[in-house]
Amino acid sequence: MDSDFDFDRYDRVRPIRWTGDTLDLLDQRKLPFAVEYVHCADYRAVADAIANLTVRGAPAIGIAAAWGAVLAANDVEADDGRAALEALEPRLATLNAARPTAVNLAWALARMRRALLGAGADWRRALQREAHAIATEDLAANRRMGALGAALIEPGSQVLTHCNTGSLATAGFGTALGVIRAGVAQGRIDKVYAGETRPWLQGARLTVWELQQDGIMPTLIADAAAAHLMRTGAVQWVIVGADRICANGDTANKIGTYQLAIAARHHGVRFMVVAPSSTVDLDTPDGDAIHIEEREPSELLHIAGVRTAANEIEAWNPVFDVTPHSLVDVIVTEKGVITRPDAAAMRAAFG
Ligand SMILES: CSC[C@H]1O[C@H](OP(=O)(O)O)[C@H](O)[C@@H]1O
């Protein structure tokens, strides 16, 4: 992106703040009508905040877990990093178990383990440095992806996005929403449609609010309106994030992404997945191997605490789905753009 790109104008939200003693997390359960922070003083509070979606978004939960590992060390005495890791391992496992689908949790905690194994008596500083590096690298990756993804979008385009993949889901700027921010700033994107993203409403509550902070006014649509919108010819790209990208290019993302990809292919709308390389998991061969998180049915049966479905019924609430690589036109990471992703292309890019 041009050196004069005004990131400050297009990146005003920070969901994660390390104070030196606590991890302060913007409570995304209360947005857009309340801006409140939860102050986590120990690793259990961080694990709970990840599990209950106080903080959410694949890169953001990895960053939160990294700072959770720093908090976990507060009452640990050890002569070096290896001894500290032995004492910390059960706590890292608690953090890792908070949510299963996004690989970024495991990736971030693996980096924290490596930092400890290489540390001597200064292992606490090594942990803090690593957590800070993970967040700093994520922000830089997002800004790089913004430039790479926006360059693929023809001026005058209109796009559809799903869920929230912005500053709220990352260290800042966002993944798919970072591409959209950059595309708007460069005059390539004229209109942004945002899917509401039931049942947790990340689109209606988070993406719309986040873009408003930047002065970008999206158009909200019901998830069920997406295929009809594509049929009208109104959008040229569907741009989404990812929680795990497999060795063959299959991607797990927010529930509803798979049907967007099917509709996009049927209507000749191009489909872009944007995620940092920390979301790429070459150890997972394909989408069938991904653990899809299922959350409480109550999240589907209520909106804002008000029951919206008939009483005494069953509900099934998977919160991710898998889009096969064959339906993805491009994957954008900070390392580059992969066109028509498949196992060979993933090996060439990341192997
Ligand atoms: C850049 S965020 C990636 C990903 O995370 C979101 O899921 P959740 O809100 O449940 O954490 C969504 O799938 C985004 O696309």
The ligand as a MOL file (V3000), in Angstrom:
LIG
                    3D

  0  0  0     0  0            999 V3000
M  V30 BEGIN CTAB
M  V30 COUNTS 15 15 0 0 0
M  V30 BEGIN ATOM
M  V30 1 C -10.2500 -12.5980 10.9040 0
M  V30 2 S -11.4290 -13.4090 11.9050 0
M  V30 3 C -11.6180 -14.9410 11.1860 0
M  V30 4 C -12.9640 -15.5670 11.4720 0
M  V30 5 O -13.3270 -15.6310 12.9020 0
M  V30 6 C -14.7580 -15.4350 13.0070 0
M  V30 7 O -15.3800 -16.3930 13.8420 0
M  V30 8 P -15.8630 -15.9550 15.3550 0
M  V30 9 O -16.5520 -14.6400 15.2280 0
M  V30 10 O -16.7760 -17.0940 15.7770 0
M  V30 11 O -14.5900 -15.9140 16.1520 0
M  V30 12 C -15.2400 -15.5960 11.6020 0
M  V30 13 O -15.2850 -16.9780 11.2190 0
M  V30 14 C -14.1360 -14.8700 10.8420 0
M  V30 15 O -14.2080 -15.0030 9.4780 0
M  V30 END ATOM
M  V30 BEGIN BOND
M  V30 1 1 1 2
M  V30 2 1 2 3
M  V30 3 1 3 4
M  V30 4 1 4 5
M  V30 5 1 4 14
M  V30 6 1 5 6
M  V30 7 1 6 7
M  V30 8 1 6 12
M  V30 9 1 7 8
M  V30 10 2 8 9
M  V30 11 1 8 10
M  V30 12 1 8 11
M  V30 13 1 12 13
M  V30 14 1 12 14
M  V30 15 1 14 15
M  V30 END BOND
M  V30 END CTAB
M  END
